[in-house]
Amino acid sequence: MLRTAQLWRVFSSHIFTRNLFLNDVRRAVSSSPSTCDAFDVIVVGGGHAGTEACSAAARMGARTLLVTQKRSTIGEMSCNPSFGGIGKGHLIREVDALDGVCARCCDRSGVQYKVLNRRKGPAVWGPRAQIDRTLYKREVQQTLENTPNMTIIEASVEDIMLCCAEEHPRMDGITLSDGRTIGTNSLVITTGTFLRGQINIGMETRPAGRIGDDPAVGLAKSIEKLGFRLGRLKTGTPPRIHRDSIRFERLARHPGDDPPVPFSFLNDRVWLEPDQQLDCFLTQTTSHVNDIVLRNLHCNRHVTEELTGPRYCPSIESKILRFGHKLHQIWLEPEGFDSELIYPNGLSCTLPADEQAKLVRCLEGLEQAVMVRPGYGVEYDFVDPRELFPTLETKRVKGLFLAGQINGTTGYEEAAAQGVLAGANAAAHALSRSPLTVSRTEAYLGVLVDDLTTLGTNEPYRMFTSRAEFRLSLRPDNADLRLTEKGFAMGLVSEERLQRTVSIRQRLAKAVELLCDVKKGSNQWRAAMHLPPAKASVYKSAFEMLAISNDEITTERVCAVEPTVLGWILHDPELCQRLKIEALYSLSIEDQSREVEEVLRNESLRIPDAIDYLSKSLNLSFEEQEKLVKIKPQTIAAASRIQGITPSSIVRLVKYVKQHKLSATAI
């Protein structure tokens, strides 16, 4: 465990550095009280989308300004103290492959690291980390402060300045609330939940983007005046509980992985040892929680109002209303090494504060719990993402880019991924370079952007592995091979990262070639690895042996059979792991591509009116059944455009409809 004194010394050093930097910035800004110099790119908002956007623009050589209401909240983790997870972990790896900030900062500030979904294939593993909020924010701020081409000021943006062009208006600059104007032809807006944000606790409401921070009202009016289609969404956060008031000995303990797996491809290990990680604990609701929620619906404005909240991270009130008297898991997560707060993940609620305190004490192990801060809900404006090009530039205003929750997404990871793309393209626009585009065949980032800009959203969008048609090839382990060289060509990625990626690609190619050349009978391989023989022996290459889904057939054991040819691979643990994964998916990727092609060929296939979406042979989720029954799409293409209907479900639907038509013809 890190000692408090050690942390304090590091933190004190940061404060000294930060103050020196602040003084430099104040001098630069105060030199012109009415007008500041123009910047290539201006980014509004210092959240996860904003930090990635300004860092990306600056890395590309653009003179970049970050405008934030409070410098102290740059990199703030406004809700949960964690990064990654299923689907989301893929996005963090892709952000890192493009030289983004968040993965490296997580590797230097986590309190627990765990890969979720281990029992399933590597394509759907979910790298995840519990984060020390204070340390993460410090790492992000230090990273930005030491980024060349970067300037940061504290201010509120009141208006957007435009130049009139023949076809479309284009960016010219921004006006701050104190009257100053700053010129730019590339603006990235990343306001999160601040766009006309409003906080709700019980029946109490107040204007705010998050607790203690003012909403962005002037900017919302500017966007509205430009004619953008706006919608309204809501989200929420749970109460915080004092650590010492919880009886952890009564709860299920969940430690981190040993060894911890880092997010960043640049890191072979994280900053702390396995035994220094903090534990998470699992509890669950009781019937008393349900009673409190149902009894207080009349004084819970956030739940009863006609706004869409997150389907995939719903409040406890929404869970109880949707799933009746079912009990729900609550994960108790630490907020940091020196924090006294515990975050009850899964207990987001907006009841009156006194009722929240009662609700918390109904959880197992929390009968004497002390609530330090109540949970609350946030309502906010968002822009219909169909107003955007795939570059995240708006269609109405040239040089105006949007990223994060302003586009209808939810989560740090979705915001960070959009931030990298928007920041890179804002810099490309300012520097007259070709834009960065990422297709849904290349990355989860491409899936995210394509879903948003093509289909829009009517609920906070969250990334899942099931949204990606090509998820077998879009894995966490190969994000660098998919994106890093593309990012380098844009000027977005460092030479160091490029060389590391080129090296692993070359080693992989050489190893696969050798593994394919070495061939034996399968029982010869098994005997050499001291495994029981199969019923029949088939002539297989070493690579084909690796493709067998068997934990006992590892790269190390296969290579040890022919040490003269393959022995060099044994000394490269990263290569060994990647080879096993590549082999496992070598045939499945071809099968998945054929399925996707079948869906594309059958987009015009009509769906019978009498189709039974509840049929067990379709194997649809409750959400998919609900949406398909309600919308009644006429064709496969129409069904595929419904948000929440997964590509795999569309494949099953095609087969089901074809089978239904064959049966009808036979009759």
C-alpha positions in Angstrom: 0.0 0.0 0.0 1.3 3.5 -0.8 1.9 5.6 2.2 0.0 8.9 2.7 3.3 10.7 3.1 4.6 9.5 -0.3 1.4 10.6 -2.0 1.5 14.0 -0.3 5.1 14.6 -1.5 4.1 13.8 -5.1 0.9 15.9 -4.8 2.8 18.9 -3.3 5.3 18.7 -6.2 2.4 18.8 -8.6 0.8 21.8 -6.9 4.1 23.7 -7.2 4.4 22.9 -10.9 0.8 23.7 -11.5 1.1 27.1 -9.9 4.1 28.0 -12.0 2.1 27.0 -15.1 -1.0 29.0 -14.0 1.1 32.1 -13.6 2.4 31.7 -17.1 -1.1 31.3 -18.5 -2.5 34.3 -16.5 0.3 36.5 -17.9 -0.4 35.3 -21.4 -4.2 36.0 -21.2 -4.1 39.2 -19.2 -1.8 40.8 -21.8 -4.9 41.6 -23.9 -8.0 42.4 -21.8 -10.4 42.6 -24.7 -9.1 40.2 -27.4 -6.8 37.1 -27.3 -4.7 35.8 -30.1 -6.3 33.3 -32.4 -5.7 29.6 -32.0 -5.7 26.8 -34.6 -8.1 24.8 -32.4 -10.2 25.7 -29.4 -11.7 23.0 -27.2 -14.5 23.9 -24.8 -14.8 21.6 -21.8 -12.1 19.8 -19.7 -13.9 16.4 -19.2 -12.9 13.2 -20.8 -13.9 14.2 -24.4 -12.3 17.6 -23.9 -8.9 16.4 -22.6 -8.6 13.9 -25.4 -9.6 16.4 -28.0 -7.2 19.1 -27.0 -4.4 16.6 -26.5 -5.0 15.1 -30.0 -5.0 18.6 -31.6 -1.9 19.6 -29.9 -0.1 16.4 -30.8 -0.8 17.1 -34.4 1.0 20.4 -34.1 -2.0 22.7 -33.9 -1.8 25.7 -31.6 -4.6 24.6 -29.1 -6.6 26.3 -26.4 -8.6 24.5 -23.8 -11.3 26.6 -22.2 -12.7 25.2 -19.0 -14.9 26.7 -16.3 -12.6 25.4 -13.5 -9.1 24.3 -14.1 -9.1 22.2 -11.0 -11.8 20.0 -12.5 -9.9 19.0 -15.6 -10.0 15.2 -15.8 -12.7 15.0 -13.2 -14.4 11.6 -12.9 -17.9 13.0 -12.3 -19.6 9.7 -11.7 -18.2 6.2 -11.3 -14.5 5.8 -10.2 -13.7 3.3 -12.9 -12.6 3.0 -16.6 -13.2 0.2 -19.1 -15.4 -2.9 -18.9 -17.1 -4.9 -21.6 -17.1 -2.9 -24.9 -15.8 0.1 -23.1 -12.4 -1.5 -22.5 -12.1 -1.9 -26.3 -12.6 1.9 -26.7 -9.9 2.7 -24.2 -7.4 0.5 -26.0 -8.3 2.2 -29.3 -7.9 5.6 -27.7 -4.5 4.5 -26.5 -3.6 3.1 -29.9 -4.1 6.7 -31.2 -1.8 8.0 -28.5 -4.6 9.2 -26.3 -4.3 10.3 -22.6 -6.7 8.2 -20.5 -5.1 4.7 -20.8 -1.7 5.8 -19.6 -3.2 7.9 -16.8 -5.3 4.9 -15.7 -2.1 2.8 -15.6 -0.6 5.3 -13.2 -3.7 5.9 -10.9 -5.6 2.6 -10.6 -6.4 1.0 -7.3 -7.6 -2.3 -8.9 -7.3 -3.9 -12.3 -9.5 -6.7 -13.6 -10.3 -8.2 -17.0 -14.0 -9.0 -17.2 -15.6 -11.8 -19.2 -12.5 -14.0 -18.8 -14.7 -17.1 -19.2 -15.6 -16.1 -22.8 -13.3 -15.6 -25.8 -10.6 -12.8 -25.9 -12.7 -10.9 -28.4 -15.1 -9.9 -25.7 -12.8 -9.6 -22.7 -13.3 -6.3 -20.9 -10.2 -4.6 -19.4 -11.4 -2.5 -16.4 -9.8 -0.5 -13.6 -11.0 1.0 -10.4 -9.4 4.5 -10.3 -8.2 6.8 -7.5 -10.0 10.0 -8.5 -7.4 12.3 -7.1 -4.5 10.6 -8.7 -6.2 10.3 -12.1 -7.1 14.0 -12.2 -3.5 14.8 -11.2 -2.1 12.6 -14.0 -4.4 14.1 -16.6 -3.6 17.7 -15.6 0.1 17.1 -15.6 -0.1 15.4 -19.0 -1.9 18.4 -20.5 0.4 20.9 -18.8 3.4 19.2 -20.3 1.9 19.0 -23.8 3.5 21.3 -26.4 1.2 23.6 -28.3 -1.3 23.7 -25.4 -2.7 26.7 -23.5 -5.4 26.4 -20.8 -7.7 29.2 -19.5 -10.5 29.3 -17.0 -13.6 30.9 -18.6 -17.2 30.4 -19.7 -18.0 30.5 -23.4 -21.0 32.7 -24.0 -21.3 32.6 -27.8 -20.0 31.3 -31.1 -18.7 33.7 -33.7 -19.3 32.7 -37.4 -18.2 33.9 -40.8 -20.7 33.8 -43.6 -19.7 31.8 -46.6 -21.4 31.1 -49.9 -22.9 27.8 -48.9 -22.5 27.3 -45.1 -21.4 29.4 -42.2 -17.9 28.6 -40.8 -16.2 29.1 -37.5 -14.5 32.4 -36.7 -14.1 32.3 -32.9 -15.8 32.4 -29.5 -17.0 35.0 -27.1 -16.3 34.5 -23.4 -18.7 35.6 -20.6 -16.3 38.5 -19.7 -16.5 39.9 -23.2 -13.2 38.7 -24.6 -13.1 37.2 -28.0 -10.8 34.5 -29.3 -10.4 33.6 -33.0 -10.3 30.1 -34.4 -11.6 28.3 -37.5 -11.8 25.0 -35.6 -13.9 24.6 -32.5 -14.6 21.4 -30.5 -17.5 21.6 -28.0 -17.4 18.9 -25.3 -19.8 20.2 -22.7 -20.9 16.8 -21.2 -24.0 17.2 -19.1 -23.5 21.0 -18.8 -25.6 22.1 -21.8 -28.5 23.7 -19.9 -27.9 21.1 -17.2 -30.2 20.8 -14.2 -29.8 18.7 -11.1 -32.7 16.9 -9.4 -32.9 15.5 -5.9 -36.4 14.5 -4.9 -38.6 17.4 -6.0 -35.7 19.9 -5.6 -34.1 21.2 -8.8 -31.2 23.5 -9.4 -29.3 24.6 -12.6 -26.0 22.7 -12.7 -24.0 20.4 -14.9 -22.8 18.5 -11.9 -22.9 19.2 -8.2 -21.1 22.5 -7.5 -20.7 23.5 -11.2 -22.8 26.0 -13.2 -24.5 24.9 -16.5 -23.6 26.1 -19.9 -26.6 28.2 -20.7 -25.2 30.8 -23.1 -23.6 28.2 -25.3 -26.8 26.2 -25.4 -28.6 29.2 -26.7 -26.0 29.8 -29.3 -26.3 26.2 -30.6 -30.0 26.4 -30.6 -29.9 29.7 -32.6 -27.9 27.9 -35.3 -30.8 25.6 -35.9 -29.4 22.4 -34.5 -31.9 19.7 -33.5 -31.7 19.5 -29.8 -33.1 16.8 -27.5 -33.0 16.3 -23.7 -31.6 13.3 -21.8 -31.1 12.4 -18.2 -28.6 10.4 -16.1 -27.8 10.1 -12.5 -25.2 9.2 -9.8 -25.5 7.2 -6.6 -25.1 8.4 -3.0 -21.6 8.2 -1.5 -21.1 6.1 1.7 -18.5 6.4 4.4 -16.1 3.5 4.2 -15.8 2.9 8.0 -19.6 2.5 8.4 -19.8 -0.6 6.2 -19.5 -4.2 7.5 -17.3 -5.6 4.8 -16.8 -8.9 6.7 -20.4 -9.8 5.8 -19.9 -9.2 2.1 -18.4 -11.1 -0.8 -14.8 -9.9 -1.5 -13.6 -9.4 -5.1 -9.9 -8.7 -5.5 -8.0 -7.6 -8.6 -6.1 -9.7 -11.1 -2.7 -11.0 -10.4 -0.9 -9.8 -12.4 -2.8 -6.6 -13.2 -3.2 -6.0 -16.9 -2.4 -2.4 -18.1 -4.6 -0.5 -20.5 -1.8 1.1 -22.5 0.2 -0.7 -25.2 3.2 1.3 -24.0 3.2 -0.3 -20.6 4.2 -3.8 -19.6 2.9 -3.3 -16.1 0.8 -0.9 -14.0 2.2 1.4 -11.3 1.4 -0.8 -8.3 2.1 -4.3 -7.2 -0.7 -7.0 -7.2 -0.9 -7.1 -3.4 -1.3 -3.3 -3.2 -4.7 -3.4 -5.0 -7.9 -2.5 -3.1 -10.8 -4.9 -3.0 -14.3 -4.4 -4.3 -17.3 -5.9 -2.5 -20.7 -7.2 -3.6 -24.0 -6.7 -1.9 -27.6 -6.7 -3.1 -30.9 -4.9 -2.5 -33.7 -6.2 -0.4 -37.5 -6.0 -0.6 -37.3 -3.0 1.7 -35.4 -1.1 -1.0 -38.3 -1.8 -3.4 -40.8 -0.6 -0.8 -39.0 2.8 -0.3 -38.8 3.5 -4.0 -42.4 2.7 -4.7 -43.6 4.6 -1.7 -41.8 7.8 -2.8 -42.5 8.0 -6.5 -44.7 11.0 -5.9 -41.7 13.0 -4.6 -39.2 11.9 -7.2 -39.3 14.3 -10.1 -36.4 12.8 -12.0 -38.1 9.4 -12.4 -41.6 10.6 -13.3 -40.7 13.2 -15.9 -41.0 12.5 -19.6 -37.3 12.3 -20.4 -35.2 9.3 -21.5 -32.6 8.0 -19.1 -29.9 5.4 -19.6 -31.4 1.9 -20.4 -28.1 0.2 -19.8 -27.1 1.9 -16.5 -30.5 2.7 -15.1 -31.3 4.2 -11.7 -32.5 1.8 -9.0 -35.9 3.4 -9.4 -36.0 2.4 -13.0 -34.8 -1.1 -12.3 -37.6 -1.6 -9.7 -40.3 -0.1 -12.0 -39.1 -2.2 -14.9 -38.3 -5.5 -13.2 -40.9 -5.6 -10.4 -39.7 -7.2 -7.1 -36.5 -8.7 -8.5 -33.4 -8.0 -6.2 -30.4 -6.3 -7.7 -26.6 -6.5 -7.2 -24.7 -3.5 -5.9 -21.0 -3.3 -6.2 -19.2 -1.3 -3.5 -16.2 0.3 -5.1 -13.3 2.3 -3.4 -12.8 5.9 -4.7 -9.1 6.0 -3.9 -6.3 5.1 -1.5 -6.9 8.1 0.8 -10.6 8.5 0.2 -13.1 7.6 2.9 -15.9 7.3 0.3 -17.4 4.1 -1.2 -19.2 4.3 -4.5 -22.3 1.9 -4.6 -22.3 1.0 -8.3 -25.9 0.2 -9.4 -27.6 2.3 -6.8 -28.0 5.5 -8.8 -31.1 7.3 -7.4 -32.8 10.7 -7.1 -35.0 10.2 -4.0 -35.2 12.9 -1.4 -31.9 12.8 0.6 -33.5 11.5 3.8 -35.2 8.6 1.9 -31.9 7.8 0.2 -30.3 7.4 3.7 -33.0 4.9 4.6 -32.6 3.1 1.3 -28.8 2.7 1.8 -29.4 1.1 5.2 -31.6 -1.6 3.6 -28.6 -3.1 1.8 -26.9 -6.2 3.2 -23.9 -5.1 5.3 -24.9 -1.5 5.2 -27.4 -1.5 8.1 -25.5 1.2 9.9 -24.1 2.9 6.9 -23.4 6.7 6.9 -24.4 8.5 3.7 -21.8 11.3 3.1 -23.5 12.7 0.0 -26.9 11.9 -1.6 -27.2 10.7 -5.2 -28.8 13.1 -7.8 -30.0 13.2 -11.4 -29.0 15.4 -14.2 -31.1 16.6 -17.2 -29.2 18.1 -20.1 -29.5 19.1 -23.7 -27.8 17.1 -26.5 -27.5 17.6 -30.2 -29.0 15.0 -32.6 -25.8 13.3 -33.8 -27.3 12.9 -37.2 -26.3 16.6 -37.5 -22.7 15.4 -37.8 -20.4 14.0 -40.5 -18.4 10.8 -39.5 -15.5 13.2 -38.8 -17.7 14.7 -36.0 -17.8 18.0 -37.8 -21.3 19.5 -37.9 -23.1 19.7 -41.2 -24.4 23.2 -40.5 -21.2 24.9 -39.5 -17.8 24.3 -41.1 -15.1 23.9 -38.5 -17.5 23.2 -35.6 -17.0 19.7 -34.0 -18.9 18.0 -31.2 -17.8 15.2 -28.9 -19.0 13.3 -25.9 -22.4 13.5 -24.1 -23.4 16.5 -26.3 -23.8 13.8 -29.0 -26.1 11.6 -26.9 -23.6 9.1 -25.5 -23.0 8.1 -21.9 -19.7 7.1 -20.3 -16.1 8.3 -20.0 -14.9 5.8 -22.6 -17.4 6.8 -25.3 -16.6 10.5 -24.6 -12.8 9.9 -24.7 -13.0 8.0 -28.0 -15.1 10.8 -29.7 -12.7 13.4 -28.2 -9.6 11.9 -30.0 -11.5 11.8 -33.3 -12.9 15.3 -33.0 -9.6 16.8 -31.8 -7.7 15.2 -34.6 -10.1 16.3 -37.3 -10.3 19.8 -35.8 -6.6 20.1 -36.2 -6.7 18.5 -39.7 -9.2 21.2 -40.7 -7.1 24.0 -39.2 -3.9 22.7 -40.8 -5.5 21.9 -44.2 -4.8 18.1 -43.9 -7.0 15.2 -44.9 -9.5 14.2 -42.1 -9.3 11.0 -40.0 -12.1 8.6 -40.6 -12.6 5.3 -38.9 -15.1 2.7 -40.3 -17.0 0.2 -38.3 -14.9 -2.6 -39.9 -11.8 -1.0 -38.3 -12.7 -0.1 -34.7 -15.4 0.1 -32.0 -14.8 3.9 -32.4 -16.1 3.4 -36.0 -19.1 1.5 -34.8 -19.9 4.2 -32.2 -19.6 7.1 -34.8 -21.5 5.2 -37.5 -24.3 4.3 -35.2 -24.7 7.9 -33.9 -24.3 9.8 -37.2 -26.5 7.3 -39.2 -29.2 6.2 -36.8 -29.1 9.0 -34.1 -30.2 8.1 -30.6 -33.2 8.5 -28.4 -31.5 7.3 -25.2 -28.0 7.7 -23.8 -25.8 5.5 -26.1 -23.5 3.0 -24.5 -21.0 0.8 -26.3 -21.3 -3.0 -26.2 -19.4 -5.7 -28.0 -22.7 -6.9 -29.5 -23.0 -3.7 -31.5 -20.0 -4.6 -33.7 -20.5 -7.0 -36.6 -16.7 -7.6 -36.8 -16.1 -8.0 -33.1 -14.0 -11.1 -33.6 -11.4 -9.0 -35.4 -11.9 -5.8 -33.3 -10.3 -7.1 -30.2 -8.7 -5.3 -27.2 -5.4 -7.1 -27.9 -5.0 -5.8 -31.5 -6.2 -2.2 -31.3 -2.6 -1.0 -32.0 -2.3 -3.1 -35.1 -5.6 -1.7 -36.4 -5.1 2.0 -35.6 -1.6 3.1 -34.7 -0.1 3.3 -38.1 -3.2 5.2 -39.4 -2.9 7.6 -36.5 0.8 8.1 -37.2 0.1 9.0 -40.8 -2.2 11.8 -39.5 0.6 13.1 -37.2 -1.4 12.0 -34.2 0.9 9.2 -32.9 4.4 9.4 -31.6 7.4 7.8 -33.3 8.0 5.7 -30.2 4.5 4.1 -30.3 4.8 3.6 -34.1 8.1 1.7 -33.7 6.6 -0.5 -31.0 3.6 -1.4 -33.2 5.7 -2.0 -36.3 8.0 -4.3 -34.2 5.1 -6.4 -32.9 3.5 -6.7 -36.4 6.8 -7.9 -37.8 7.3 -10.4 -35.0 3.8 -11.7 -35.4 4.1 -12.1 -39.1 7.4 -14.0 -38.8 6.1 -16.3 -36.0 2.8 -17.1 -37.9 4.8 -18.0 -41.0 7.0 -20.4 -39.0 4.1 -21.9 -37.0 2.3 -22.6 -40.3 5.4 -24.3 -41.8 6.0 -26.8 -38.9 3.6 -29.7 -39.3 3.0 -33.1 -37.5 0.2 -35.5 -36.8 -2.1 -34.0 -34.1 -1.4 -36.9 -31.8 2.3 -36.4 -32.3 1.8 -32.8 -31.1 -0.3 -34.0 -28.1 2.2 -36.6 -27.1 5.1 -34.1 -27.2 3.0 -31.8 -25.0 2.1 -34.7 -22.6 -1.6 -34.5 -23.5 -3.9 -37.5 -24.0 -4.3 -38.6 -27.6 -7.4 -37.7 -29.7 -9.6 -40.4 -31.3 -8.1 -39.6 -34.7 -4.7 -38.1 -35.6 -4.9 -35.4 -38.3 -1.9 -33.7 -39.9 -1.8 -30.2 -38.5 0.6 -27.2 -38.4 1.7 -25.7 -35.2 -0.6 -22.7 -35.9 -3.6 -25.0 -36.4 -2.8 -26.7 -33.1 -2.8 -23.3 -31.4 -6.2 -22.7 -32.9 -7.7 -25.4 -30.8 -9.7 -23.9 -27.9 -7.9 -25.6 -25.1 -6.2 -23.9 -22.2 -3.6 -26.6 -22.1 -2.5 -26.0 -25.7 -0.5 -22.8 -25.2 2.0 -21.0 -27.4 4.8 -21.9 -25.0 4.0 -25.6 -25.1 3.6 -25.8 -28.9 6.9 -23.9 -29.5 8.7 -26.1 -27.0 8.0 -29.1 -29.2 10.3 -27.6 -31.9 12.7 -25.4 -30.0 15.2 -25.1 -32.9 12.7 -23.4 -35.1 10.2 -21.9 -32.7 12.3 -21.5 -29.5 12.9 -17.7 -29.9 9.1 -17.1 -29.5 9.3 -18.5 -25.9 11.3 -15.4 -24.8 8.5 -13.0 -25.8 5.5 -13.3 -23.5 3.5 -10.6 -25.4 4.0 -12.3 -28.7 3.0 -15.7 -27.2 -0.3 -14.3 -26.0 -1.1 -12.6 -29.2 -0.3 -15.7 -31.3 -2.7 -17.8 -29.3 -5.5 -15.2 -29.8 -4.7 -14.8 -33.5 -4.9 -18.6 -34.0 -8.1 -19.0 -32.0 -9.9 -16.5 -34.3 -8.3 -17.3 -37.7 -11.3 -19.4 -38.9 -14.0 -17.7 -37.0 -13.3 -14.3 -38.5 -13.9 -15.8 -42.0 -17.2 -17.3 -40.8 -18.3 -13.9 -39.4 -17.4 -12.1 -42.6 -19.7 -14.5 -44.5 -22.5 -13.8 -42.1 -22.2 -10.0 -42.5 -22.1 -10.4 -46.3 -25.3 -12.5 -46.0 -27.1 -9.7 -44.1 -26.0 -7.1 -46.6 -27.3 -9.3 -49.5 -30.7 -9.6 -47.7 -31.3 -6.0 -46.6 -34.4 -5.8 -48.9 -35.8 -9.1 -47.5 -39.4 -8.4 -46.3 -40.3 -9.4 -42.7 -43.7 -11.2 -42.5 -46.3 -9.2 -40.5 -47.1 -12.4 -38.5 -43.6 -13.0 -37.4 -43.2 -14.1 -33.8 -40.4 -12.1 -32.2 -40.9 -14.0 -29.0 -39.9 -17.3 -30.6 -37.2 -19.1 -28.7 -35.4 -20.0 -31.9 -34.7 -16.3 -32.5 -33.1 -16.0 -29.1 -33.7 -12.2 -28.8 -33.1 -10.3 -25.6 -36.1 -8.7 -23.8 -35.1 -5.3 -25.1 -34.9 -6.5 -28.7 -38.3 -8.2 -28.5 -39.8 -5.1 -27.0 -38.5 -2.8 -29.7 -39.2 -5.1 -32.7 -42.8 -5.7 -31.5 -43.4 -2.0 -31.1 -41.7 -0.8 -34.3 -42.7 -3.7 -36.6 -39.9 -3.1 -39.2 -40.9 -4.1 -42.8 -37.4 -5.2 -44.0 -34.1 -6.5 -42.7 -32.6 -3.1 -43.4 -35.2 -1.4 -41.3 -34.7 -3.8 -38.4 -30.9 -3.3 -38.5 -31.4 0.5 -38.1 -33.2 0.1 -34.8 -30.9 1.1 -31.9 -30.3 -1.9 -29.6 -30.8 -4.6 -32.2 -27.5 -6.4 -32.4 -25.8 -7.6 -35.6 -25.9 -11.2 -34.4 -29.6 -10.9 -33.8 -30.0 -9.5 -37.4 -28.2 -12.6 -38.7 -30.6 -14.9 -36.8 -33.5 -12.8 -38.0 -32.5 -13.3 -41.7 -32.2 -17.0 -41.3 -35.5 -17.2 -39.4 -37.4 -15.2 -42.1 -35.9 -17.3 -44.9 -36.9 -20.5 -43.0 -40.4 -19.0 -42.4 -40.8 -18.2 -46.2 -39.6 -21.7 -47.2 -42.2 -23.3 -44.8 -44.9 -21.1 -46.2 -44.0 -22.1 -49.8 -44.0 -25.8 -48.9 -47.5 -25.5 -47.5 
